[in-house]
Amino acid sequence: MTHPWRPIVSFSLVAILASALFFITFLVSIAPRFALMFADLGGELPVATRIALTKAAPLAALLFLGVGTAAGLARPNERAIVLSLTAGGGLALAFAAMISLYAPIFLLAGQIK
């Protein structure tokens, strides 16, 4: 007999892995390219974009994912909820990182008449 929470735990682990891969790719490839693009545009970047372009933001997200995963795996009674919250937080952080990179583009588009 399978445990009723097994699908939730499995989905959460896949979402955590996908979020971790996103943040590794973000750190190595996406952020440097966007930084070069924004440097060419000139002007002041929004605070969220400046934070997202630092190395600390994706590393903090990876730390959050690692600690949340370790906590979930170490606590069998709360495993499903801890891993689900970690997965949801990781996906929300990934979404926020992408939105923060596109914010200057949206601001520039709003200035075109």
ABEGO torsion letter per residue (X at the ends): XBBAAAAAAAAAAAAAAAAAAAAAAAAAAAAAAAAAAAAAAEEBBBAAAAAAABAAAAAAAAAAAAAAAAAAAABAAAAAAAAAAAAAAAAAAAAAAAAAAAAAAAAAAAABX
